[in-house]
Amino acid sequence: MSKTTVTALDQRSASSPVLMLAFELGEEGWLLGFSTGFGQRVLRRKTASRDREGVLRAIAWAREQLDAAEARVVSCYEAGRDGFWLHRWLEAEGIENLVIDSSSIEVNRRRKRAKTDRLDVTKLVGLVARHLAGERDAFSVVSVPDPEAEDLRHLGRELKLLKKDRTRVSHRIKGLLANQGLTIDMKRDPVAQLDATRLWNGEPLPGHLRDRLVHYCEDFAYHTQRIRGLEQRRRDLMRARESVVVEKSWRLLQLRGVGIESSWTYGTEFFGWREFRNGKQVGSLAGLTPMPFDSGTQSREQGIGKDGSRWVRGMAIEQAWAWLRFQPESALSRWYQERFGHGSKRLRKIGIVALARKLLIALWHWVEHGVLPEGAVLKPHLRLV
């Protein structure tokens, strides 16, 4: 949901009756909470999970119980495993919905606190009331991607997970061989190498060990085949550039030092469908903003916030190191070298996080406004091989 939509929702809520609805989503069932304003009782109703007709019946029941037949319905639920299909269905039914970032919800600071679905749904209803009354810090609203943009994210995420799985299998193979004082080259046919490998005394590999290694080699080959297929599909999509998300990824790829991995991640996870108003929002959503602790006589830095997209945050750090190598004459690289280049290893690592935040903001200006980062150069020839 865009900022403009949320603002319009707040303005309408100030002058029209509202039936507030909060979802507590679970695998076994859903708990729905209803209210019409501050100080009003919260009615609760249980439905089966993903029972759309049950939700509509519960809304009709709440309208009757709370005398809100003509009231608009404003609902909310916490972002999580259920994703955004519920949001899209509610919007299609004419219900204004907010997807809440669960980490932005304030909690009791006592060492122990009661937590039940009844308490949680009551809390969410109260937060919606505060939000509609104009309290901007009641919670953070998650941006919902359109179905096409959400679908494109799966390709990049599957690629990353497949590469991790292949690396894990490779480490298992190398570890089992190292236990026997052996090694093989995973870039060549590993099974053929196993057949030719001999132990220290000239004997072949034990039968059970060889069978286990062969199974792992088959897994390694399967992951490699899947990775190559997905990479080819990604290249085909980049060449076609049939969507706004992919077009923005292509624009990032034009910069020297920005590869297809980082450009695709930035496009599908960050810049492709989100609307940023300023650079602060860019850095905050990536979780790269500093978290100071300054209270009374205590003053210290707690590191970065690590909020938002972990996919983008990890890529931003990698991209910052690549930027120093491939764009050494850019203003950002010179700033880093002057301030952190001659410092200790720890200081350089701190500086690279600051560079990652600045670079992410500069890339946003390039993608959205066509403003090339100062001193940066484009690739003379862009080919996808």
Secondary structure by P-SEA (a helix, b strand, c coil): ccaaaaaaaaaaaaccccbbbbbbccccbbbbbbbccccbbbbbbbbcccaaaaaaaaaaaaaaaaccccbbbbbbbcccccccaaaaaaaaacccccccccccbbbbccccccccaaaaaaaaaaaaaaaaacccccbbbbbbbcaaaaaaaaaaaaaaaaaaaaaaaaaaaaaaaaaacccccccccaaaaaaaccccccccccaaaaaaaaaaaaaaaaaaaaaaaaaaaaaaaaaacccaaaaaaaaaaccccccaaaaaaaaaccccccccccaaaaaaaaccbbbbbbcccbbbbccccccccaaaaaaaaaaaaaaaacccccaaaaaaaaccccccaaaaaaaaaaaaaaaaaaaaaaacccccccccccccccccc
